[in-house]
């Protein structure tokens, strides 16, 4: 979140600290990034050029989590755990 915020992306004008504070308030569980997850990114098809998004996909798959997105590129991976929030 901080990287996207610092890049000044026009579609990401949210304060990362406010998001983090709200996630803590709502008792969201934070997941660690494991070395195996980062290594698995190299085996993924490069539909999406953002390595962080590919890392999140690997993590969701390995942790058996649902991945909610409106990102057309991520949706192209056609993974059963990826949920299209536009529907």
Beta strands, then each sheet from edge to edge (+ up, - down):
strand 1: 67-69
strand 2: 82-84
sheet 1: 1+ 2+
end
